[in-house]
């Protein structure tokens, strides 16, 4: 019974990482564009420091603003 539980856990873990990999691979097809940083600040987080960045970029003559630093 324990072996079956571990097997199901490992299958669920594999499925999670497979979906995450699939999403990351899809980013290769995104359009590349240049942007400019409009705001940058170093913010303490736990025992380290992380950048808080705001940037502006343009796609198809439309300007976008974002603060996202990593792919979710």
N, CA, C and O atoms as CSV, one atom per row, in Angstrom:
chain,resi,resn,atom,element,x,y,z
A,1,UNK,N,N,0.817,-1.197,0.000
A,1,UNK,CA,C,0.000,0.000,0.000
A,1,UNK,C,C,0.864,1.266,0.000
A,1,UNK,O,O,0.549,2.244,-0.679
A,2,UNK,N,N,1.945,1.234,0.763
A,2,UNK,CA,C,2.849,2.387,0.805
A,2,UNK,C,C,3.496,2.600,-0.562
A,2,UNK,O,O,3.681,3.734,-1.003
A,3,UNK,N,N,3.841,1.484,-1.233
A,3,UNK,CA,C,4.443,1.601,-2.565
A,3,UNK,C,C,3.487,2.273,-3.552
A,3,UNK,O,O,3.905,3.087,-4.374
A,4,UNK,N,N,2.224,1.931,-3.465
A,4,UNK,CA,C,1.221,2.542,-4.341
A,4,UNK,C,C,1.085,4.038,-4.045
A,4,UNK,O,O,0.932,4.843,-4.964
A,5,UNK,N,N,1.139,4.405,-2.780
A,5,UNK,CA,C,1.078,5.816,-2.397
A,5,UNK,C,C,2.255,6.594,-2.955
A,5,UNK,O,O,2.084,7.687,-3.495
A,6,UNK,N,N,3.460,6.029,-2.826
A,6,UNK,CA,C,4.646,6.689,-3.380
A,6,UNK,C,C,4.550,6.801,-4.900
A,6,UNK,O,O,4.921,7.826,-5.473
A,7,UNK,N,N,4.058,5.762,-5.546
A,7,UNK,CA,C,3.923,5.783,-6.996
A,7,UNK,C,C,2.978,6.902,-7.430
A,7,UNK,O,O,3.284,7.643,-8.364
A,8,UNK,N,N,1.838,7.027,-6.762
A,8,UNK,CA,C,0.889,8.081,-7.093
A,8,UNK,C,C,1.489,9.463,-6.831
A,8,UNK,O,O,1.284,10.392,-7.612
A,9,UNK,N,N,2.229,9.594,-5.733
A,9,UNK,CA,C,2.890,10.859,-5.423
A,9,UNK,C,C,3.899,11.232,-6.505
A,9,UNK,O,O,3.939,12.378,-6.953
A,10,UNK,N,N,4.706,10.272,-6.918
A,10,UNK,CA,C,5.712,10.542,-7.947
A,10,UNK,C,C,5.082,10.855,-9.297
A,10,UNK,O,O,5.595,11.697,-10.034
A,11,UNK,N,N,3.992,10.199,-9.629
A,11,UNK,CA,C,3.284,10.495,-10.878
A,11,UNK,C,C,2.719,11.915,-10.832
A,11,UNK,O,O,2.809,12.648,-11.817
A,12,UNK,N,N,2.142,12.306,-9.700
A,12,UNK,CA,C,1.610,13.669,-9.564
A,12,UNK,C,C,2.733,14.697,-9.651
A,12,UNK,O,O,2.567,15.744,-10.277
A,13,UNK,N,N,3.867,14.409,-9.033
A,13,UNK,CA,C,5.021,15.318,-9.085
A,13,UNK,C,C,5.540,15.444,-10.515
A,13,UNK,O,O,5.845,16.545,-10.973
A,14,UNK,N,N,5.639,14.328,-11.210
A,14,UNK,CA,C,6.082,14.336,-12.602
A,14,UNK,C,C,5.126,15.161,-13.470
A,14,UNK,O,O,5.567,15.946,-14.310
A,15,UNK,N,N,3.816,14.981,-13.265
A,15,UNK,CA,C,2.830,15.726,-14.050
A,15,UNK,C,C,2.948,17.223,-13.792
A,15,UNK,O,O,2.847,18.022,-14.723
A,16,UNK,N,N,3.161,17.609,-12.535
A,16,UNK,CA,C,3.320,19.036,-12.206
A,16,UNK,C,C,4.519,19.629,-12.933
A,16,UNK,O,O,4.406,20.682,-13.561
A,17,UNK,N,N,5.664,18.962,-12.854
A,17,UNK,CA,C,6.867,19.497,-13.495
A,17,UNK,C,C,6.768,19.425,-15.012
A,17,UNK,O,O,7.346,20.268,-15.698
A,18,UNK,N,N,6.067,18.461,-15.547
A,18,UNK,CA,C,5.890,18.376,-16.996
A,18,UNK,C,C,5.074,19.566,-17.500
A,18,UNK,O,O,5.392,20.140,-18.541
A,19,UNK,N,N,4.005,19.943,-16.753
A,19,UNK,CA,C,3.211,21.126,-17.129
A,19,UNK,C,C,4.031,22.401,-17.014
A,19,UNK,O,O,3.926,23.285,-17.864
A,20,UNK,N,N,4.844,22.504,-15.974
A,20,UNK,CA,C,5.686,23.689,-15.793
A,20,UNK,C,C,6.713,23.789,-16.912
A,20,UNK,O,O,6.983,24.884,-17.406
A,21,UNK,N,N,7.286,22.665,-17.314
A,21,UNK,CA,C,8.252,22.660,-18.415
A,21,UNK,C,C,7.578,23.058,-19.725
A,21,UNK,O,O,8.135,23.817,-20.519
A,22,UNK,N,N,6.373,22.536,-19.937
A,22,UNK,CA,C,5.628,22.845,-21.152
A,22,UNK,C,C,5.368,24.350,-21.260
A,22,UNK,O,O,5.496,24.927,-22.339
A,23,UNK,N,N,5.005,24.980,-20.145
A,23,UNK,CA,C,4.761,26.414,-20.139
A,23,UNK,C,C,6.051,27.186,-20.419
A,23,UNK,O,O,6.029,28.186,-21.136
A,24,UNK,N,N,7.161,26.736,-19.864
A,24,UNK,CA,C,8.437,27.403,-20.088
A,24,UNK,C,C,8.875,27.275,-21.546
A,24,UNK,O,O,9.403,28.230,-22.117
A,25,UNK,N,N,8.663,26.111,-22.152
A,25,UNK,CA,C,9.028,25.908,-23.555
A,25,UNK,C,C,8.195,26.823,-24.454
A,25,UNK,O,O,8.697,27.311,-25.467
A,26,UNK,N,N,6.932,27.063,-24.100
A,26,UNK,CA,C,6.079,27.940,-24.906
A,26,UNK,C,C,6.604,29.368,-24.952
A,26,UNK,O,O,6.320,30.091,-25.907
A,27,UNK,N,N,7.359,29.789,-23.949
A,27,UNK,CA,C,7.874,31.162,-23.938
A,27,UNK,C,C,8.895,31.391,-25.050
A,27,UNK,O,O,9.167,32.538,-25.405
A,28,UNK,N,N,9.458,30.335,-25.597
A,28,UNK,CA,C,10.405,30.492,-26.701
A,28,UNK,C,C,9.719,31.072,-27.935
A,28,UNK,O,O,10.381,31.662,-28.788
A,29,UNK,N,N,8.400,30.911,-28.037
A,29,UNK,CA,C,7.657,31.410,-29.198
A,29,UNK,C,C,7.153,32.837,-29.003
A,29,UNK,O,O,6.552,33.412,-29.910
A,30,UNK,N,N,7.397,33.412,-27.821
A,30,UNK,CA,C,6.958,34.780,-27.585
A,30,UNK,C,C,7.751,35.739,-28.461
A,30,UNK,O,O,8.906,35.476,-28.797
A,31,UNK,N,N,7.131,36.841,-28.825
A,31,UNK,CA,C,7.817,37.866,-29.584
A,31,UNK,C,C,8.873,38.516,-28.702
A,31,UNK,O,O,8.668,38.700,-27.502
A,32,UNK,N,N,9.997,38.859,-29.306
A,32,UNK,CA,C,11.054,39.541,-28.569
A,32,UNK,C,C,10.901,41.039,-28.792
A,32,UNK,O,O,10.651,41.494,-29.909
A,33,UNK,N,N,11.051,41.779,-27.733
A,33,UNK,CA,C,10.937,43.232,-27.815
A,33,UNK,C,C,11.885,43.847,-26.805
A,33,UNK,O,O,12.310,43.186,-25.857
A,34,UNK,N,N,12.203,45.070,-27.002
A,34,UNK,CA,C,13.043,45.779,-26.050
A,34,UNK,C,C,12.166,46.645,-25.166
A,34,UNK,O,O,11.087,47.078,-25.570
A,35,UNK,N,N,12.631,46.884,-23.988
A,35,UNK,CA,C,11.908,47.737,-23.059
A,35,UNK,C,C,12.875,48.632,-22.329
A,35,UNK,O,O,14.088,48.558,-22.528
A,36,UNK,N,N,12.334,49.472,-21.486
A,36,UNK,CA,C,13.199,50.320,-20.677
A,36,UNK,C,C,12.705,50.306,-19.242
A,36,UNK,O,O,11.503,50.308,-18.976
A,37,UNK,N,N,13.649,50.293,-18.335
A,37,UNK,CA,C,13.338,50.272,-16.912
A,37,UNK,C,C,12.959,51.680,-16.483
A,37,UNK,O,O,13.696,52.635,-16.731
A,38,UNK,N,N,11.802,51.804,-15.837
A,38,UNK,CA,C,11.336,53.105,-15.381
A,38,UNK,C,C,11.494,53.285,-13.878
A,38,UNK,O,O,11.466,54.410,-13.380
A,39,UNK,N,N,11.661,52.174,-13.146
A,39,UNK,CA,C,11.803,52.258,-11.696
A,39,UNK,C,C,12.573,51.039,-11.212
A,39,UNK,O,O,12.322,49.920,-11.660
A,40,UNK,N,N,13.511,51.259,-10.295
A,40,UNK,CA,C,14.278,50.149,-9.737
A,40,UNK,C,C,14.603,50.465,-8.278
A,40,UNK,O,O,15.052,51.562,-7.948
A,41,UNK,N,N,14.366,49.484,-7.420
A,41,UNK,CA,C,14.645,49.642,-5.999
A,41,UNK,C,C,15.058,48.290,-5.447
A,41,UNK,O,O,14.519,47.263,-5.859
A,42,UNK,N,N,16.010,48.276,-4.516
A,42,UNK,CA,C,16.408,47.039,-3.857
A,42,UNK,C,C,15.600,46.905,-2.576
A,42,UNK,O,O,15.611,47.791,-1.721
A,43,UNK,N,N,14.895,45.775,-2.455
A,43,UNK,CA,C,13.978,45.555,-1.340
A,43,UNK,C,C,14.505,44.395,-0.495
A,43,UNK,O,O,14.766,43.317,-1.029
A,44,UNK,N,N,14.666,44.598,0.814
A,44,UNK,CA,C,15.087,43.471,1.661
A,44,UNK,C,C,13.964,42.447,1.787
A,44,UNK,O,O,12.807,42.802,2.010
A,45,UNK,N,N,14.318,41.185,1.644
A,45,UNK,CA,C,13.351,40.086,1.767
A,45,UNK,C,C,14.024,38.961,2.544
A,45,UNK,O,O,15.002,38.374,2.080
A,46,UNK,N,N,13.503,38.670,3.708
A,46,UNK,CA,C,14.087,37.690,4.623
A,46,UNK,C,C,15.556,38.047,4.857
A,46,UNK,O,O,15.842,39.102,5.423
A,47,UNK,N,N,16.490,37.198,4.439
A,47,UNK,CA,C,17.908,37.478,4.672
A,47,UNK,C,C,18.641,37.870,3.393
A,47,UNK,O,O,19.864,37.743,3.322
A,48,UNK,N,N,17.917,38.342,2.384
A,48,UNK,CA,C,18.549,38.730,1.129
A,48,UNK,C,C,17.914,40.020,0.615
A,48,UNK,O,O,17.032,40.593,1.255
A,49,UNK,N,N,18.373,40.455,-0.534
A,49,UNK,CA,C,17.861,41.674,-1.162
A,49,UNK,C,C,17.427,41.328,-2.580
A,49,UNK,O,O,18.174,40.694,-3.325
A,50,UNK,N,N,16.207,41.749,-2.957
A,50,UNK,CA,C,15.665,41.488,-4.283
A,50,UNK,C,C,15.372,42.807,-4.983
A,50,UNK,O,O,14.993,43.782,-4.333
A,51,UNK,N,N,15.545,42.849,-6.311
A,51,UNK,CA,C,15.202,44.082,-7.027
A,51,UNK,C,C,13.695,44.187,-7.271
A,51,UNK,O,O,13.046,43.202,-7.624
A,52,UNK,N,N,13.160,45.362,-7.085
A,52,UNK,CA,C,11.778,45.656,-7.467
A,52,UNK,C,C,11.890,46.546,-8.692
A,52,UNK,O,O,12.318,47.697,-8.599
A,53,UNK,N,N,11.506,46.008,-9.832
A,53,UNK,CA,C,11.718,46.686,-11.115
A,53,UNK,C,C,10.375,46.920,-11.790
A,53,UNK,O,O,9.507,46.048,-11.789
A,54,UNK,N,N,10.216,48.089,-12.356
A,54,UNK,CA,C,9.068,48.389,-13.211
A,54,UNK,C,C,9.631,48.763,-14.579
A,54,UNK,O,O,10.586,49.534,-14.678
A,55,UNK,N,N,9.038,48.217,-15.617
A,55,UNK,CA,C,9.548,48.478,-16.961
A,55,UNK,C,C,8.405,48.691,-17.945
A,55,UNK,O,O,7.264,48.304,-17.695
A,56,UNK,N,N,8.737,49.307,-19.056
A,56,UNK,CA,C,7.782,49.615,-20.114
A,56,UNK,C,C,8.297,48.962,-21.396
A,56,UNK,O,O,9.484,49.037,-21.711
A,57,UNK,N,N,7.384,48.319,-22.128
A,57,UNK,CA,C,7.743,47.729,-23.415
A,57,UNK,C,C,6.600,47.948,-24.394
A,57,UNK,O,O,5.483,48.276,-23.995
A,58,UNK,N,N,6.887,47.766,-25.676
A,58,UNK,CA,C,5.906,48.066,-26.705
A,58,UNK,C,C,5.730,46.857,-27.622
A,58,UNK,O,O,6.707,46.244,-28.054
A,59,UNK,N,N,4.467,46.522,-27.912
A,59,UNK,CA,C,4.123,45.439,-28.837
A,59,UNK,C,C,3.018,45.949,-29.749
A,59,UNK,O,O,1.977,46.405,-29.275
A,60,UNK,N,N,3.241,45.875,-31.053
A,60,UNK,CA,C,2.253,46.317,-32.048
A,60,UNK,C,C,1.738,47.735,-31.751
A,60,UNK,O,O,0.530,47.962,-31.697
A,61,UNK,N,N,2.640,48.661,-31.565
A,61,UNK,CA,C,2.307,50.077,-31.313
A,61,UNK,C,C,1.461,50.286,-30.064
A,61,UNK,O,O,0.790,51.310,-29.940
A,62,UNK,N,N,1.482,49.330,-29.135
A,62,UNK,CA,C,0.770,49.482,-27.881
A,62,UNK,C,C,1.778,49.337,-26.747
A,62,UNK,O,O,2.559,48.386,-26.723
A,63,UNK,N,N,1.760,50.284,-25.806
A,63,UNK,CA,C,2.730,50.299,-24.723
A,63,UNK,C,C,2.171,49.586,-23.486
A,63,UNK,O,O,1.021,49.793,-23.101
A,64,UNK,N,N,2.997,48.753,-22.880
A,64,UNK,CA,C,2.621,47.998,-21.689
A,64,UNK,C,C,3.606,48.299,-20.568
A,64,UNK,O,O,4.781,48.571,-20.812
A,65,UNK,N,N,3.110,48.247,-19.337
A,65,UNK,CA,C,3.937,48.410,-18.148
A,65,UNK,C,C,3.817,47.139,-17.314
A,65,UNK,O,O,2.731,46.574,-17.185
A,66,UNK,N,N,4.937,46.693,-16.749
A,66,UNK,CA,C,4.906,45.467,-15.953
A,66,UNK,C,C,5.936,45.531,-14.833
A,66,UNK,O,O,6.884,46.316,-14.881
A,67,UNK,N,N,5.731,44.693,-13.832
A,67,UNK,CA,C,6.675,44.531,-12.731
A,67,UNK,C,C,7.096,43.070,-12.590
A,67,UNK,O,O,7.854,42.727,-11.683
A,68,UNK,N,N,6.613,42.223,-13.473
A,68,UNK,CA,C,6.881,40.788,-13.371
A,68,UNK,C,C,8.334,40.529,-13.728
A,68,UNK,O,O,8.818,40.946,-14.780
A,69,UNK,N,N,9.014,39.836,-12.835
A,69,UNK,CA,C,10.444,39.579,-13.020
A,69,UNK,C,C,10.710,38.152,-13.454
A,69,UNK,O,O,11.703,37.879,-14.128
A,70,UNK,N,N,9.824,37.236,-13.070
A,70,UNK,CA,C,9.981,35.824,-13.401
A,70,UNK,C,C,8.720,35.307,-14.081
A,70,UNK,O,O,7.640,35.871,-13.904
A,71,UNK,N,N,8.854,34.242,-14.854
A,71,UNK,CA,C,7.694,33.590,-15.437
A,71,UNK,C,C,6.975,32.847,-14.320
A,71,UNK,O,O,7.605,32.120,-13.552
A,72,UNK,N,N,5.675,33.022,-14.226
A,72,UNK,CA,C,4.910,32.347,-13.163
A,72,UNK,C,C,4.812,30.859,-13.420
A,72,UNK,O,O,4.205,30.135,-12.631
